[in-house]
Amino acid sequence: MILLLAQSLCSCKKNQGKEVPIEILDDHTLDESPDINAMASRIHEVYVPIYSDIYNQTRDTRTLLTATLSIRNTSIRDSLFINKIDYYNTQGDLVRSYIDQSIYLRPMETIDYVIEQKDTSGGSGANFIIHWYAKRPLSPLFQAVMVGGLGAQAFSFTTEGVEVEPE
């Protein structure tokens, strides 16, 4: 019974030979898939830089960081729909896809995805590509927060997503 419960809460995606557990957002998934071709003109693409490690003193010394991607629906009335959240490494290779079907965020809702400190798959130039759309014009917020430490000193910084032209 516990195994069945664990399987219903998590799924695994294979990417580059590794199994990566991905949380299922059942309360965020759509009952039916939207016609993406009909939505193509309304799909926005956002690039969010992630620093999962930074150089420290020399190119050979790195400090590993925990990074959180935060997606915020800033509308008080309308839902935000997302059909792609992909994580790429420094070389531009796809590391993992976080969703395999469209999800939505209710008005004023936020979702977070965490790149753990021990996850070195992204490197210093990692990034997310996010595809989103809405029924009306929205201005969602896409940010990343990086947290780390050197000795007894802790630090954090943020990056902002920028809209790019979808391919």
Buried (B, 14 or more C-beta within 10 A) or exposed (E): EEEEEEEEEEEEBEBEEEEBEBEBBEEBBEEEEBEEEEBEEEBBBBBBBBBBBBEEEEEEEBBBBBBBBBBBBBBEEBBBBBBBBBBBBBEEEEBBBBBEEBBBBEEEBEBEBEBEBEBBBBBBBBBBBBBBBBEEEBEBEBBBBBEBBEEEEEEEEEBEBEEEEEE
